[in-house]
Amino acid sequence: MPDTHRPALPLTGERTGPDDGHAAWSREERYWFARHVAGYRLASRLLPPGRAGRRALVVDTGIGEGYASTLLRARRDVPGPCVVGVELDAAAATHAAAGYGGAEVADVRGNVVALPLASGVADAVVSSQVIEHVWTPWEHLDEAARVLRPGGVLVCTTPNRLTFSPGLPREARPANVYHHREYDAEELRALAAGRRLTAVQVLGVHGPPPDARTVSRAAAAGFRVAPGGPGAALDDALDLVLVARRA
C-alpha cells in the first residue's frame, strides 16, 4: 500500500497522480490523471504473460509519481507482472519507491536513454507520456528495444500534437516548456521504423475535451482507444499509442 505520510511531489502540470496529499489538487488535474490511467490500463491489457513458470517483467520508464505499477500489475487473467520503474528525477524516484515499491515492484533512478538493465530481460516496456520530453527520442526507442526480449512488447503513449498544440508545425518547439517535441501519428510511426521493432501500429485515445463541463467528472472509463488505418483517422485523438514488438 502507498505510504500516505510521505511528502507530496510538487504539482508541475506534467507529473500527475492520485490525490494523496496535494493541497493544490484541482479539477483539471483529475482530468489528466484519468487520461493517463486510461493509457496505462490499455498497456496492462497488452502485456504478455510470463514464460516458463515465471512472472512477466515490465519496465515502466519515466514513472513520475509511481502509481502506475499498481495499474500494470492489475491483471486478472495471468499472475501480475514484476515491474521495474525507471525515473531520472531523484525526488520522484525516491517518492515512488517509498509509496509503491515492494517485493514485486522496484523503482530505481535512471535515464530513459540509458536504461539501467541488461539486454533482452524485459517482456514489456511501457513509456507513458515520456517521449515528448526526450531530446533524443530515437535513443529512448533503441533502449526500449535493447532491453526487450525478442517478441517483447513496447507500449508508448504521447499527446497528439494536432489536438494538444493545434496549429503547431512538425518539428517546431512546443509552447509547453516541458516538451521538446510533439508528434502526429505518422511522425510517431516513422520514429519507430527500423529500430529493431516490428508490428508497429499507432492507436488513438479519444475522450472528452478538458473543458469546464467535463473536467470535474472525468474518469478513465470515459476515454476509449481506437485503431488507426483506413477509415479510422487519428487526427482527432487526444493521445497516440505506439504499439510494437521487438524483432
Salt bridges, closest charged atoms under 4 A:
GLU14 OE1 - HIS133 NE2 3.27
GLU14 OE1 - HIS179 NE2 3.00
ASP19 OD2 - ARG30 NH2 3.65
ASP20 OD2 - ARG6 NH2 2.98
ASP20 OD1 - HIS22 NE2 3.93
GLU65 OE2 - ARG6 NH2 3.09
GLU65 OE2 - HIS95 NE2 3.26
ASP77 OD1 - ARG75 NE 3.12
ASP89 OD2 - ARG15 NH2 3.80
GLU104 OE2 - ARG55 NE 3.11
GLU104 OE1 - ARG73 NH2 2.23
ASP123 OD1 - ARG51 NE 3.28
ASP123 OD2 - ARG54 NH1 3.20
ASP123 OD1 - ARG149 NE 2.57
GLU132 OE2 - HIS133 NE2 3.55
ASP142 OD1 - ARG195 NE 2.78
GLU143 OE2 - ARG146 NE 2.74
GLU182 OE2 - HIS179 ND1 2.73
ASP184 OD2 - ARG161 NH2 2.54
ASP184 OD2 - ARG170 NE 2.78
GLU186 OE2 - ARG189 NH1 2.58
GLU187 OE1 - ARG161 NH2 3.25
GLU187 OE1 - ARG170 NE 3.97
GLU187 OE2 - ARG181 NH2 2.76
ASP236 OD1 - HIS206 ND1 3.80
ASP239 OD2 - ARG35 NE 2.78
